[in-house]
Each structure stands twice: as C-alpha cells, then as structure tokens.
Amino acid sequence: MIGCIGGTHIKIIKPSMDEHLFYNRKGYFSRNAMIICDGDMKIRAVDARYPGSSHDSFVWNVSSARQYFLRKYESGDRTSKLLTDC
C-alpha cells in the first residue's frame, strides 16, 4: 500500500475533567486524530482517541496501524510506503 498519514486537531468544547490534557499547542481544546488514506484517497484508518496535547508521534507510536506496518515490514514487505509531513 502507498498512502498518506497525517494528524489533525478536532475542536471540542472544554471538557469538565482533565481539561489541561485537551488544550493543544494551537490554543484550543481538541482531540488529536490520525488519519491514513491510500493512493485512491480512500480512508484506511482513523484514530481519534487521544487528547489534543498528545503529539502526532505519540499517536502513531501507540497505534495499531504502526504495528500492522511493522509486522508487514518484518515479514519482508518492502512495498508499503506512507508519506507524512513530520
């Protein structure tokens, strides 16, 4: 698979608990969403579990998508590529 991966912040209202976790570097409350799409612009994965203060690299490092691509690589697949902006 050849695709693109990116993180985006989804704006939310101020949460009543742990508000500091949801305040992002852009100055508002959010969830950090990681989205992967393929070469046909079809969305293949979305992960929006983490608060806005989470860095994109953290979201990637704990994702099941990372584990999937790592297993493919370790089994010999060298054809999968993801383009990112980091």
Biopython code that builds the backbone (N, CA, C, O; Angstrom):
import numpy as np
from Bio.PDB.StructureBuilder import StructureBuilder

atoms = [
    (1, "MET", "N", (0.835, -1.184, 0.000)),
    (1, "MET", "CA", (0.000, 0.000, 0.000)),
    (1, "MET", "C", (0.877, 1.244, 0.000)),
    (1, "MET", "O", (1.885, 1.313, 0.704)),
    (2, "ILE", "N", (0.488, 2.194, -0.777)),
    (2, "ILE", "CA", (1.111, 3.509, -0.760)),
    (2, "ILE", "C", (0.040, 4.481, -0.316)),
    (2, "ILE", "O", (-1.061, 4.491, -0.865)),
    (3, "GLY", "N", (0.358, 5.306, 0.685)),
    (3, "GLY", "CA", (-0.648, 6.212, 1.205)),
    (3, "GLY", "C", (-0.049, 7.383, 1.936)),
    (3, "GLY", "O", (1.166, 7.582, 1.945)),
    (4, "CYS", "N", (-0.913, 8.150, 2.545)),
    (4, "CYS", "CA", (-0.517, 9.327, 3.327)),
    (4, "CYS", "C", (-1.066, 9.195, 4.738)),
    (4, "CYS", "O", (-2.130, 8.618, 4.964)),
    (5, "ILE", "N", (-0.313, 9.745, 5.678)),
    (5, "ILE", "CA", (-0.728, 9.747, 7.076)),
    (5, "ILE", "C", (-0.570, 11.154, 7.613)),
    (5, "ILE", "O", (0.406, 11.842, 7.313)),
    (6, "GLY", "N", (-1.538, 11.575, 8.407)),
    (6, "GLY", "CA", (-1.452, 12.903, 8.987)),
    (6, "GLY", "C", (-2.275, 13.018, 10.243)),
    (6, "GLY", "O", (-3.203, 12.245, 10.483)),
    (7, "GLY", "N", (-1.915, 13.992, 11.030)),
    (7, "GLY", "CA", (-2.660, 14.275, 12.246)),
    (7, "GLY", "C", (-3.406, 15.580, 12.084)),
    (7, "GLY", "O", (-2.943, 16.495, 11.403)),
    (8, "THR", "N", (-4.555, 15.661, 12.709)),
    (8, "THR", "CA", (-5.335, 16.892, 12.697)),
    (8, "THR", "C", (-6.037, 17.041, 14.040)),
    (8, "THR", "O", (-6.329, 16.057, 14.720)),
    (9, "HIS", "N", (-6.297, 18.268, 14.399)),
    (9, "HIS", "CA", (-6.988, 18.520, 15.656)),
    (9, "HIS", "C", (-8.464, 18.757, 15.387)),
    (9, "HIS", "O", (-8.835, 19.572, 14.542)),
    (10, "ILE", "N", (-9.297, 18.032, 16.119)),
    (10, "ILE", "CA", (-10.742, 18.192, 16.028)),
    (10, "ILE", "C", (-11.173, 19.000, 17.250)),
    (10, "ILE", "O", (-11.052, 18.543, 18.386)),
    (11, "LYS", "N", (-11.668, 20.186, 17.003)),
    (11, "LYS", "CA", (-12.041, 21.105, 18.071)),
    (11, "LYS", "C", (-13.209, 20.539, 18.882)),
    (11, "LYS", "O", (-14.174, 20.014, 18.327)),
    (12, "ILE", "N", (-13.097, 20.659, 20.211)),
    (12, "ILE", "CA", (-14.147, 20.208, 21.122)),
    (12, "ILE", "C", (-14.441, 21.322, 22.130)),
    (12, "ILE", "O", (-13.668, 22.271, 22.262)),
    (13, "ILE", "N", (-15.550, 21.197, 22.829)),
    (13, "ILE", "CA", (-15.815, 22.144, 23.915)),
    (13, "ILE", "C", (-14.940, 21.760, 25.108)),
    (13, "ILE", "O", (-14.511, 20.613, 25.229)),
    (14, "LYS", "N", (-14.687, 22.705, 25.964)),
    (14, "LYS", "CA", (-13.832, 22.481, 27.131)),
    (14, "LYS", "C", (-14.400, 21.339, 27.968)),
    (14, "LYS", "O", (-15.543, 21.402, 28.420)),
    (15, "PRO", "N", (-13.592, 20.287, 28.173)),
    (15, "PRO", "CA", (-14.081, 19.157, 28.990)),
    (15, "PRO", "C", (-14.146, 19.534, 30.466)),
    (15, "PRO", "O", (-13.438, 20.434, 30.917)),
    (16, "SER", "N", (-14.988, 18.848, 31.201)),
    (16, "SER", "CA", (-15.139, 19.147, 32.622)),
    (16, "SER", "C", (-14.048, 18.494, 33.473)),
    (16, "SER", "O", (-13.815, 18.905, 34.610)),
    (17, "MET", "N", (-13.381, 17.476, 32.922)),
    (17, "MET", "CA", (-12.301, 16.799, 33.653)),
    (17, "MET", "C", (-11.044, 16.763, 32.783)),
    (17, "MET", "O", (-11.126, 16.663, 31.558)),
    (18, "ASP", "N", (-9.902, 16.844, 33.422)),
    (18, "ASP", "CA", (-8.606, 16.752, 32.739)),
    (18, "ASP", "C", (-8.493, 17.729, 31.573)),
    (18, "ASP", "O", (-7.927, 17.397, 30.531)),
    (19, "GLU", "N", (-9.030, 18.927, 31.751)),
    (19, "GLU", "CA", (-9.057, 19.893, 30.659)),
    (19, "GLU", "C", (-7.671, 20.205, 30.111)),
    (19, "GLU", "O", (-7.522, 20.458, 28.916)),
    (20, "HIS", "N", (-6.657, 20.189, 30.970)),
    (20, "HIS", "CA", (-5.293, 20.510, 30.529)),
    (20, "HIS", "C", (-4.787, 19.517, 29.479)),
    (20, "HIS", "O", (-3.947, 19.873, 28.653)),
    (21, "LEU", "N", (-5.284, 18.283, 29.502)),
    (21, "LEU", "CA", (-4.848, 17.288, 28.527)),
    (21, "LEU", "C", (-5.392, 17.582, 27.124)),
    (21, "LEU", "O", (-4.789, 17.195, 26.123)),
    (22, "PHE", "N", (-6.514, 18.257, 27.066)),
    (22, "PHE", "CA", (-7.174, 18.507, 25.788)),
    (22, "PHE", "C", (-6.804, 19.853, 25.172)),
    (22, "PHE", "O", (-7.160, 20.131, 24.027)),
    (23, "TYR", "N", (-6.086, 20.697, 25.935)),
    (23, "TYR", "CA", (-5.681, 22.005, 25.416)),
    (23, "TYR", "C", (-4.454, 21.809, 24.540)),
    (23, "TYR", "O", (-3.415, 21.353, 25.017)),
    (24, "ASN", "N", (-4.568, 22.151, 23.258)),
    (24, "ASN", "CA", (-3.472, 21.875, 22.329)),
    (24, "ASN", "C", (-2.541, 23.069, 22.140)),
    (24, "ASN", "O", (-2.801, 24.160, 22.648)),
    (25, "ARG", "N", (-1.472, 22.852, 21.415)),
    (25, "ARG", "CA", (-0.460, 23.890, 21.186)),
    (25, "ARG", "C", (-0.976, 25.030, 20.318)),
    (25, "ARG", "O", (-0.341, 26.082, 20.227)),
    (26, "LYS", "N", (-2.118, 24.825, 19.687)),
    (26, "LYS", "CA", (-2.697, 25.856, 18.829)),
    (26, "LYS", "C", (-3.616, 26.799, 19.610)),
    (26, "LYS", "O", (-4.111, 27.789, 19.070)),
    (27, "GLY", "N", (-3.836, 26.476, 20.886)),
    (27, "GLY", "CA", (-4.587, 27.379, 21.748)),
    (27, "GLY", "C", (-6.065, 27.080, 21.916)),
    (27, "GLY", "O", (-6.832, 27.970, 22.281)),
    (28, "TYR", "N", (-6.485, 25.836, 21.657)),
    (28, "TYR", "CA", (-7.884, 25.472, 21.879)),
    (28, "TYR", "C", (-7.980, 24.015, 22.315)),
    (28, "TYR", "O", (-6.999, 23.274, 22.250)),
    (29, "PHE", "N", (-9.160, 23.611, 22.758)),
    (29, "PHE", "CA", (-9.387, 22.245, 23.217)),
    (29, "PHE", "C", (-9.693, 21.352, 22.016)),
    (29, "PHE", "O", (-10.457, 21.725, 21.126)),
    (30, "SER", "N", (-9.077, 20.160, 22.008)),
    (30, "SER", "CA", (-9.251, 19.286, 20.844)),
    (30, "SER", "C", (-8.916, 17.842, 21.173)),
    (30, "SER", "O", (-8.429, 17.508, 22.253)),
    (31, "ARG", "N", (-9.201, 17.009, 20.192)),
    (31, "ARG", "CA", (-8.698, 15.635, 20.131)),
    (31, "ARG", "C", (-7.735, 15.601, 18.958)),
    (31, "ARG", "O", (-7.958, 16.258, 17.941)),
    (32, "ASN", "N", (-6.663, 14.832, 19.102)),
    (32, "ASN", "CA", (-5.698, 14.688, 18.023)),
    (32, "ASN", "C", (-6.058, 13.433, 17.241)),
    (32, "ASN", "O", (-6.013, 12.328, 17.781)),
    (33, "ALA", "N", (-6.411, 13.598, 15.985)),
    (33, "ALA", "CA", (-6.833, 12.473, 15.153)),
    (33, "ALA", "C", (-5.775, 12.152, 14.107)),
    (33, "ALA", "O", (-5.291, 13.042, 13.407)),
    (34, "MET", "N", (-5.419, 10.873, 14.007)),
    (34, "MET", "CA", (-4.508, 10.383, 12.980)),
    (34, "MET", "C", (-5.350, 9.723, 11.900)),
    (34, "MET", "O", (-6.209, 8.889, 12.186)),
    (35, "ILE", "N", (-5.091, 10.111, 10.649)),
    (35, "ILE", "CA", (-5.852, 9.575, 9.523)),
    (35, "ILE", "C", (-4.879, 9.045, 8.479)),
    (35, "ILE", "O", (-3.899, 9.708, 8.140)),
    (36, "ILE", "N", (-5.154, 7.844, 7.971)),
    (36, "ILE", "CA", (-4.348, 7.241, 6.900)),
    (36, "ILE", "C", (-5.259, 7.031, 5.702)),
    (36, "ILE", "O", (-6.339, 6.454, 5.827)),
    (37, "CYS", "N", (-4.816, 7.504, 4.535)),
    (37, "CYS", "CA", (-5.563, 7.232, 3.311)),
    (37, "CYS", "C", (-4.624, 6.586, 2.294)),
    (37, "CYS", "O", (-3.407, 6.761, 2.353)),
    (38, "ASP", "N", (-5.214, 5.836, 1.361)),
    (38, "ASP", "CA", (-4.403, 5.160, 0.351)),
    (38, "ASP", "C", (-4.251, 6.037, -0.891)),
    (38, "ASP", "O", (-4.704, 7.182, -0.912)),
    (39, "GLY", "N", (-3.620, 5.499, -1.907)),
    (39, "GLY", "CA", (-3.365, 6.235, -3.137)),
    (39, "GLY", "C", (-4.616, 6.603, -3.908)),
    (39, "GLY", "O", (-4.573, 7.470, -4.780)),
    (40, "ASP", "N", (-5.738, 5.952, -3.596)),
    (40, "ASP", "CA", (-7.018, 6.278, -4.225)),
    (40, "ASP", "C", (-7.836, 7.240, -3.367)),
    (40, "ASP", "O", (-9.018, 7.467, -3.622)),
    (41, "MET", "N", (-7.183, 7.804, -2.343)),
    (41, "MET", "CA", (-7.810, 8.744, -1.406)),
    (41, "MET", "C", (-8.931, 8.104, -0.590)),
    (41, "MET", "O", (-9.854, 8.786, -0.144)),
    (42, "LYS", "N", (-8.841, 6.796, -0.401)),
    (42, "LYS", "CA", (-9.801, 6.067, 0.433)),
    (42, "LYS", "C", (-9.228, 6.025, 1.852)),
    (42, "LYS", "O", (-8.074, 5.641, 2.046)),
    (43, "ILE", "N", (-10.026, 6.416, 2.831)),
    (43, "ILE", "CA", (-9.560, 6.393, 4.216)),
    (43, "ILE", "C", (-9.429, 4.953, 4.674)),
    (43, "ILE", "O", (-10.373, 4.168, 4.580)),
    (44, "ARG", "N", (-8.244, 4.617, 5.171)),
    (44, "ARG", "CA", (-7.942, 3.252, 5.617)),
    (44, "ARG", "C", (-7.887, 3.116, 7.130)),
    (44, "ARG", "O", (-8.082, 2.020, 7.655)),
    (45, "ALA", "N", (-7.626, 4.211, 7.841)),
    (45, "ALA", "CA", (-7.553, 4.139, 9.306)),
    (45, "ALA", "C", (-7.776, 5.520, 9.897)),
    (45, "ALA", "O", (-7.346, 6.528, 9.338)),
    (46, "VAL", "N", (-8.460, 5.552, 11.046)),
    (46, "VAL", "CA", (-8.673, 6.773, 11.809)),
    (46, "VAL", "C", (-8.506, 6.416, 13.278)),
    (46, "VAL", "O", (-9.034, 5.407, 13.745)),
    (47, "ASP", "N", (-7.775, 7.244, 13.996)),
    (47, "ASP", "CA", (-7.624, 7.056, 15.438)),
    (47, "ASP", "C", (-7.756, 8.424, 16.094)),
    (47, "ASP", "O", (-6.871, 9.268, 15.958)),
    (48, "ALA", "N", (-8.852, 8.644, 16.802)),
    (48, "ALA", "CA", (-9.108, 9.935, 17.455)),
    (48, "ALA", "C", (-9.301, 9.756, 18.959)),
    (48, "ALA", "O", (-10.100, 10.456, 19.582)),
    (49, "ARG", "N", (-8.559, 8.812, 19.531)),
    (49, "ARG", "CA", (-8.720, 8.505, 20.960)),
    (49, "ARG", "C", (-7.986, 9.460, 21.882)),
    (49, "ARG", "O", (-8.300, 9.513, 23.071)),
    (50, "TYR", "N", (-7.026, 10.212, 21.383)),
    (50, "TYR", "CA", (-6.116, 10.923, 22.268)),
    (50, "TYR", "C", (-6.408, 12.418, 22.341)),
    (50, "TYR", "O", (-6.857, 13.023, 21.368)),
    (51, "PRO", "N", (-6.146, 13.006, 23.515)),
    (51, "PRO", "CA", (-6.420, 14.430, 23.700)),
    (51, "PRO", "C", (-5.480, 15.309, 22.872)),
    (51, "PRO", "O", (-4.428, 14.861, 22.414)),
    (52, "GLY", "N", (-5.879, 16.556, 22.695)),
    (52, "GLY", "CA", (-5.142, 17.493, 21.864)),
    (52, "GLY", "C", (-3.718, 17.762, 22.283)),
    (52, "GLY", "O", (-2.909, 18.178, 21.454)),
    (53, "SER", "N", (-3.377, 17.538, 23.550)),
    (53, "SER", "CA", (-1.995, 17.764, 23.980)),
    (53, "SER", "C", (-1.060, 16.648, 23.518)),
    (53, "SER", "O", (0.159, 16.784, 23.625)),
    (54, "SER", "N", (-1.610, 15.556, 23.008)),
    (54, "SER", "CA", (-0.786, 14.432, 22.532)),
    (54, "SER", "C", (-0.118, 14.798, 21.211)),
    (54, "SER", "O", (-0.752, 15.340, 20.306)),
    (55, "HIS", "N", (1.161, 14.495, 21.119)),
    (55, "HIS", "CA", (1.917, 14.763, 19.890)),
    (55, "HIS", "C", (1.577, 13.711, 18.837)),
    (55, "HIS", "O", (1.259, 12.568, 19.166)),
    (56, "ASP", "N", (1.649, 14.113, 17.562)),
    (56, "ASP", "CA", (1.373, 13.180, 16.464)),
    (56, "ASP", "C", (2.235, 11.922, 16.561)),
    (56, "ASP", "O", (1.763, 10.821, 16.276)),
    (57, "SER", "N", (3.496, 12.085, 16.963)),
    (57, "SER", "CA", (4.384, 10.916, 17.041)),
    (57, "SER", "C", (3.917, 9.935, 18.119)),
    (57, "SER", "O", (4.064, 8.723, 17.959)),
    (58, "PHE", "N", (3.359, 10.449, 19.207)),
    (58, "PHE", "CA", (2.818, 9.566, 20.247)),
    (58, "PHE", "C", (1.643, 8.775, 19.694)),
    (58, "PHE", "O", (1.569, 7.560, 19.876)),
    (59, "VAL", "N", (0.722, 9.459, 19.018)),
    (59, "VAL", "CA", (-0.454, 8.795, 18.464)),
    (59, "VAL", "C", (-0.017, 7.693, 17.500)),
    (59, "VAL", "O", (-0.578, 6.597, 17.522)),
    (60, "TRP", "N", (0.972, 7.968, 16.657)),
    (60, "TRP", "CA", (1.496, 6.969, 15.725)),
    (60, "TRP", "C", (2.148, 5.804, 16.478)),
    (60, "TRP", "O", (1.884, 4.641, 16.172)),
    (61, "ASN", "N", (2.985, 6.111, 17.445)),
    (61, "ASN", "CA", (3.742, 5.066, 18.148)),
    (61, "ASN", "C", (2.873, 4.085, 18.917)),
    (61, "ASN", "O", (3.273, 2.938, 19.119)),
    (62, "VAL", "N", (1.693, 4.510, 19.348)),
    (62, "VAL", "CA", (0.819, 3.601, 20.097)),
    (62, "VAL", "C", (-0.318, 3.046, 19.233)),
    (62, "VAL", "O", (-1.211, 2.369, 19.743)),
    (63, "SER", "N", (-0.286, 3.328, 17.946)),
    (63, "SER", "CA", (-1.387, 2.920, 17.070)),
    (63, "SER", "C", (-1.284, 1.468, 16.607)),
    (63, "SER", "O", (-0.194, 0.903, 16.510)),
    (64, "SER", "N", (-2.428, 0.891, 16.329)),
    (64, "SER", "CA", (-2.452, -0.448, 15.743)),
    (64, "SER", "C", (-1.967, -0.395, 14.290)),
    (64, "SER", "O", (-1.467, -1.393, 13.770)),
    (65, "ALA", "N", (-2.110, 0.758, 13.635)),
    (65, "ALA", "CA", (-1.608, 0.906, 12.260)),
    (65, "ALA", "C", (-0.088, 0.756, 12.228)),
    (65, "ALA", "O", (0.452, 0.122, 11.321)),
    (66, "ARG", "N", (0.603, 1.334, 13.206)),
    (66, "ARG", "CA", (2.059, 1.187, 13.272)),
    (66, "ARG", "C", (2.442, -0.284, 13.429)),
    (66, "ARG", "O", (3.362, -0.768, 12.770)),
    (67, "GLN", "N", (1.739, -0.979, 14.295)),
    (67, "GLN", "CA", (2.010, -2.396, 14.496)),
    (67, "GLN", "C", (1.766, -3.183, 13.214)),
    (67, "GLN", "O", (2.532, -4.088, 12.884)),
    (68, "TYR", "N", (0.709, -2.843, 12.497)),
    (68, "TYR", "CA", (0.388, -3.507, 11.235)),
    (68, "TYR", "C", (1.526, -3.333, 10.223)),
    (68, "TYR", "O", (2.001, -4.308, 9.640)),
    (69, "PHE", "N", (1.957, -2.085, 10.020)),
    (69, "PHE", "CA", (3.023, -1.834, 9.050)),
    (69, "PHE", "C", (4.360, -2.414, 9.503)),
    (69, "PHE", "O", (5.158, -2.849, 8.672)),
    (70, "LEU", "N", (4.609, -2.425, 10.793)),
    (70, "LEU", "CA", (5.832, -3.032, 11.319)),
    (70, "LEU", "C", (5.839, -4.535, 11.053)),
    (70, "LEU", "O", (6.860, -5.079, 10.632)),
    (71, "ARG", "N", (4.712, -5.215, 11.293)),
    (71, "ARG", "CA", (4.632, -6.657, 11.005)),
    (71, "ARG", "C", (4.845, -6.935, 9.520)),
    (71, "ARG", "O", (5.549, -7.878, 9.156)),
    (72, "LYS", "N", (4.237, -6.114, 8.663)),
    (72, "LYS", "CA", (4.427, -6.285, 7.217)),
    (72, "LYS", "C", (5.900, -6.134, 6.845)),
    (72, "LYS", "O", (6.430, -6.929, 6.068)),
    (73, "TYR", "N", (6.555, -5.123, 7.393)),
    (73, "TYR", "CA", (7.967, -4.885, 7.102)),
    (73, "TYR", "C", (8.823, -6.058, 7.587)),
    (73, "TYR", "O", (9.696, -6.541, 6.865)),
    (74, "GLU", "N", (8.567, -6.506, 8.804)),
    (74, "GLU", "CA", (9.354, -7.604, 9.373)),
    (74, "GLU", "C", (9.129, -8.919, 8.636)),
    (74, "GLU", "O", (9.979, -9.808, 8.692)),
    (75, "SER", "N", (8.001, -9.058, 7.947)),
    (75, "SER", "CA", (7.744, -10.280, 7.180)),
    (75, "SER", "C", (8.283, -10.177, 5.747)),
    (75, "SER", "O", (8.089, -11.084, 4.937)),
    (76, "GLY", "N", (8.953, -9.080, 5.450)),
    (76, "GLY", "CA", (9.606, -8.949, 4.144)),
    (76, "GLY", "C", (8.962, -7.993, 3.167)),
    (76, "GLY", "O", (9.511, -7.756, 2.090)),
    (77, "ASP", "N", (7.814, -7.438, 3.509)),
    (77, "ASP", "CA", (7.138, -6.491, 2.607)),
    (77, "ASP", "C", (7.896, -5.167, 2.603)),
    (77, "ASP", "O", (7.989, -4.492, 3.628)),
    (78, "ARG", "N", (8.432, -4.807, 1.453)),
    (78, "ARG", "CA", (9.126, -3.532, 1.308)),
    (78, "ARG", "C", (8.398, -2.629, 0.310)),
    (78, "ARG", "O", (8.968, -1.657, -0.186)),
    (79, "THR", "N", (7.132, -2.956, 0.018)),
    (79, "THR", "CA", (6.374, -2.185, -0.964)),
    (79, "THR", "C", (5.451, -1.153, -0.322)),
    (79, "THR", "O", (5.000, -0.229, -0.998)),
    (80, "SER", "N", (5.166, -1.294, 0.960)),
    (80, "SER", "CA", (4.270, -0.344, 1.627)),
    (80, "SER", "C", (5.032, 0.917, 1.992)),
    (80, "SER", "O", (6.131, 0.862, 2.544)),
    (81, "LYS", "N", (4.427, 2.055, 1.671)),
    (81, "LYS", "CA", (5.038, 3.357, 1.956)),
    (81, "LYS", "C", (3.964, 4.299, 2.458)),
    (81, "LYS", "O", (2.843, 4.292, 1.948)),
    (82, "LEU", "N", (4.296, 5.117, 3.459)),
    (82, "LEU", "CA", (3.406, 6.160, 3.952)),
    (82, "LEU", "C", (4.124, 7.488, 3.889)),
    (82, "LEU", "O", (5.248, 7.613, 4.375)),
    (83, "LEU", "N", (3.491, 8.475, 3.300)),
    (83, "LEU", "CA", (4.026, 9.820, 3.223)),
    (83, "LEU", "C", (3.436, 10.637, 4.370)),
    (83, "LEU", "O", (2.233, 10.588, 4.627)),
    (84, "THR", "N", (4.300, 11.387, 5.053)),
    (84, "THR", "CA", (3.840, 12.210, 6.173)),
    (84, "THR", "C", (4.494, 13.581, 6.104)),
    (84, "THR", "O", (5.410, 13.805, 5.312)),
    (85, "ASP", "N", (4.024, 14.483, 6.929)),
    (85, "ASP", "CA", (4.548, 15.841, 6.921)),
    (85, "ASP", "C", (5.474, 16.131, 8.093)),
    (85, "ASP", "O", (5.828, 17.287, 8.322)),
    (86, "CYS", "N", (5.874, 15.110, 8.838)),
    (86, "CYS", "CA", (6.684, 15.391, 10.034)),
    (86, "CYS", "C", (8.145, 15.593, 9.755)),
    (86, "CYS", "O", (8.922, 15.834, 10.679)),
]
sb = StructureBuilder()
sb.init_structure("model")
sb.init_model(0)
sb.init_chain("A")
sb.init_seg("    ")
for serial, (resi, resn, name, xyz) in enumerate(atoms, 1):
    if name == "N":
        sb.init_residue(resn, " ", resi, " ")
    sb.init_atom(name, np.array(xyz, "f"), 0.0, 1.0, " ", f" {name:<3s}", serial, name[0])
structure = sb.get_structure()
